[in-house]
């Protein structure tokens, strides 16, 4: 899969809760995003949030796995670290997660297409 597809998967899960007053998955996304925003890029909180957008978090120990490459992109530890467009899209993806179903229609729109460049 791609980061974009993983973002859309999370978005679909959020939208599935649109009429659920408890919105537990949305709350999980929001809590992780708020922690990532509060602590910043490169922190364990940022990583915990970004792991939601990799193909398979169970394969992250294999540096050659697509999931490990995706996490590197999402963390900015690959060759896109410090590149303005990528840094901005990572920030957007994190900021998007602070919202729940009120704005989930736009979730990931500004981030995930650019973040896949060169990976797929």
C-alpha positions, 0 to 999 in steps of 0.5 A: 500500500501507500502512505496515501492509502493508509491515510485514507484507511484511517479517514474511513475508520473515522468517518465510520464513527460519524454518528457514534457519540463515543467516537473511540477511534477518532479519540485515539487519533486525536489523542495521538495527534495532540501528543505528537503536536505537543512533543514535536517531530522526532519524539516517541509521540510523533512516531506513535502517531505516524505508525498509524499510516504505515502498511504493517507496524509489525514489520518495522524492525526490517529496515527494508520493509515498505513500512520501515521506509514509510515510517522514515518518510513520516518521521523525516529521517529519510532524504526528505528531512528538512525539505520544506514541502515534505516537512509542511506535509508531515505537519499537516498530517499531524495537525489534521489528526487533532480534529475528529469527524467535524473535519475528517472529510479533509483529513490527509488531503494536503499531506499524503500525496507528496509524502509518497513521492519516490516511494511508490 
